[in-house]
Structures are given as C-alpha cells and as structure tokens.
Amino acid sequence: MPDDSISGSLSIIATPIGNLEDITLRALRVLRESDVILCEDTRRTAILLSHFEIRKHVESYHIFNEHARTPALIERVKRGGKIALVSDAGTPCIADPGFLLIRAAVEAGIEPVIIPGVSALTFSVSASALPADRFTFYGFLPVKSGRRKTVLGEIAASGNTAVVYESPFRIAKLIREVAEVIGPDVRVVLVREATKVHEEIIRDTAGSLAERAAKINWKGECVLVIDAKNPEGSTSSNPPDTDNPDSANEPSIDENTVLS
C-alpha cells in the first residue's frame, strides 16, 4: 500500500526514440519539476534537456550501478526528493533499466508516477501490418546461437506475433536464423531508425530478407517483427515494401540511439 506520509516522488518518464517532437507535454513538465534526473548516459540525456532548455541535476543510473544505487535513491524519495528516471531513449523497463527501482519503490510504499510515451516496441507493432491482437515481446535474444535458436523455436510454437530487438551487427544473422528455424516463408518486418530521418520499414519473407540483409552494412538499432501466428503465410497479398522517408523528421537523436 502507498505510504501517504511520503512527500517525495519517483517519476518514470518515456522519452523520444529519435524525433524529439515525440516527447509529451506532461513529460516536459515533470522533468522541469524534478530535483534530479536519473539516466543511462548523462551525455545523451543532455541533448534532450538542452533542446527543451531544461536545466536540472543529472545522475547516471544504468545496469552496472542500479543495484548499488537503488536503496539510497529510495531514501531520497522518502525524505521528500523528486526523482525522475529516463532511459537513453523510449520507455524505462522496456529492455532498459527501471524494474529494480520501481520494485523497491513499491515495496517501500512509494507509488511510481508513470509518464507514458513513445516506444520502439509499440511503433514497430503498429508499423508491421502484422496481426497485433496478441503479440509477445522478447527484447534482445541470447547472443549464443544455440540459445537464440531455442528461443526462436519457442516463438514458432507460440502462434503469436513476436517482437525482437537486435543490434545492426547481428541483425542479418538473426533474420537468417528465423528463416532456418521458423521457415523461409514466414512474414517478417524489419524496422530501423524509427522516427528518425532515415527511418526504414521493410516487409518481406524471412528467406528473401535474409538474402538482402547479408549484402547490407546495417546501421542503427533494429526491431524485427515476426508473424509466428501465420508461419506458413504467403506474402502474395502483402508484397515487400520499403518506406524510406528522408525528411520531415527533424529534430532527431543520432542513429546509435538505443531503442526501448
């Protein structure tokens, strides 16, 4: 149960994954009202804050220090501090830090204030044109090929649309493995540089896209949406389509922004 005697606050704030215009008015207000802003990379968050002329104390909070920092941060909230948590881009807890802090807050009687917003996950599901009445998010799959193929087998058996995050250095290999494990005819959608100047959405079969992907030097974080609901589905009524808008997406964060 929330402790009404605690005067401080913990706000979990979604931030843009590329286009800075995607931030919400509520997010800007809460950031301005905070005493301190926790973030993965202070330099990256400084770009966002500077753009909106927000001058606040910023501290690092990431996977390498979240265990050590969380207890002291909870105590600061108990003493009346207003703390805001953001990730490098997108929504905290979605393949980003946040879970430990939120769990500790709830256990301490602090009800986190969630400021929703953009996420590479929801963007990709909407853009995929694949069945979205039920989907499963897998985040980043294991790096080791054997474990990754095991998860792909689970995706194939699930019968749900699946969403996977991947780095540009491994995306070609992942698509090839999807074709091998789930099938070359399964429909997939590759979303790259979402909301940025060079946004790219490629709809194809796993087999066809695997051949194309092997010849490309990919840049930027990628999201792969897999139509495991219809693993044998043909794309005859949904031909491959690439959308490459190269304007009207300014201002944006650089292409190496981490997705969430």
Secondary structure, DSSP 8 states (H G I E B T S, - for coil): ---TT---EEEEE-B-SSBGGGS-HHHHHHHHH-SEEEES-HHHHHHHHHHTT---EEEE--TTTHHHHHHHHHHHHHTT-EEEE--SSB-TTSSSS-HHHHHHHHHTT---EEE----HHHHHHHHH-S--SSEEEEEE--SSHHHHHHHHHHHHHH-SEEEEEE-TTTHHHHHHHHHHHT-TTSEEEEEESTTSTT-EEEEEEHHHHHHHHTT----S-EEEEEETTSTT---TTS--EEE---SS--SB--TT----
